[in-house]
């Protein structure tokens, strides 16, 4: 069954928050712990951001 527009927007918002929080964690790890830790944590952050943008593109969501 297809999702409604409201459900798609809510899912996009959730994915965006997760991607943003992961990115913020990567930056914090890079600054507070070590640049190497920031790079290691940045890989999942980049993946989640990619999935979020892909979800938005597939569902025709613009800023």
C-alpha positions in Angstrom: 0.0 0.0 0.0 1.2 3.5 -0.8 2.0 6.0 1.8 0.2 9.3 2.0 2.0 12.6 1.4 1.9 13.3 5.1 3.5 10.0 6.0 6.2 10.6 3.3 7.0 14.0 4.7 7.1 12.7 8.3 9.5 10.0 7.2 11.7 12.5 5.4 11.8 14.7 8.5 12.8 11.7 10.6 15.6 10.7 8.2 16.8 14.3 8.1 17.0 14.6 11.8 18.9 11.3 12.1 21.3 12.3 9.3 21.8 15.7 10.9 22.5 14.3 14.4 25.0 11.8 13.0 26.8 14.6 11.1 26.9 16.7 14.3 28.3 13.7 16.2 31.0 13.3 13.5 32.0 16.9 13.8 32.0 16.8 17.6 34.1 13.6 17.5 36.5 15.2 15.1 36.9 18.3 17.3 36.8 16.7 20.7 38.4 13.3 20.3 40.6 13.3 17.2 40.4 14.0 13.5 40.7 10.3 12.8 37.7 9.5 14.9 35.8 12.3 13.1 36.6 10.7 9.7 35.5 7.2 10.9 32.2 8.6 12.2 31.7 10.7 9.1 31.3 7.6 6.9 27.9 6.6 8.4 26.9 10.2 8.5 27.5 10.6 4.7 25.6 7.4 4.0 22.6 8.5 6.0 22.7 12.0 4.4 22.8 10.2 1.0 19.8 8.1 1.9 17.9 11.2 3.0 18.5 13.1 -0.2 17.7 10.0 -2.3 14.4 9.6 -0.4 13.5 13.2 -1.0 14.4 12.9 -4.7 12.3 9.8 -5.2 9.3 11.3 -3.5 9.5 14.7 -5.2 10.2 16.7 -2.0 11.9 20.1 -2.5 13.0 22.7 0.0 
